Structure formats: structure tokens, C-alpha cells
Amino acid sequence: MAYSKNSPAGQAIDAIISDLPGLVAVAVVDVASGMALASHSNSPSINPETAAAYNTEVVKQKQKAMSALKLQGETIEDILITLTNQLHLLKLNPAGSKFIYLVVNSRDTNLAIAREVLRSHVAGIN
């Protein structure tokens, strides 16, 4: 996906690529529409725009579950999906309106570092 490097989403993507050069894929996603505002993939097998749409449903379903459980004062900070060889992280902005979707190889990336990189860039996508 071509994206504007001047947009907040594009700037976040560039910064994350710089901080985690070995990432597999990354996208900034709008929760309301499920559309990737900016994305990048280092793997031909992962289409971050398609993944953005499906992962938006993960976020929405978790938000519905939290509402059904009446979890007052709680917000989703991140969602971790652990696969055999990959980690998929969804880091929501404080408003819950956008999230960063990150795919990394679990053998090459420290989870704590990946979470810190996302935490440091998520405020910029508000």
C-alpha cells in the first residue's frame, strides 16, 4: 500500500519500521471502517490490509464482550495473538478508535520491546 509519509499513520509506520526493522508486517487501522490507513509488509504472504479488516472484528468483539461483562472503567490496551512462529499485536490508541497491527517473528523479536515500540508510537495516530 502506498501511503502518505506526512500523515500521522504514515509517520507511525515509518517510525515502527525504523525501530523494528525485522518486522513482518505493520498497519495503522481505523476501527470504525476496518480500513488500513497506512501499511507495510516485508512478506509476500501477509497482506496487512486484509488482516486489518479481520483484526478489526477481533477488536470489536472484545469491546462487545467487555460491555456485556459490564467492565466499567476498563479499556483495551493491546491484544496479543501468539501463533507457532509469529506474534500478532493489536495496540489501540487511548480513544479506542484506531489501532496498530504488528506482525513479528517470535524467534527474532522480544515481545517486551515490540510492545514498547507500539506504546511509544500509538499516541501519534489519534
Secondary structure by P-SEA (a helix, b strand, c coil): cccccccaaaaaaaaaaaacccccbbbbbbcccccccccccccccccaaaaaaaaaaaaaaaaaaaaaaccccccccbbbbbcccbbbbbbbcccccbbbbbbbccccccaaaaaaaaaacccccc
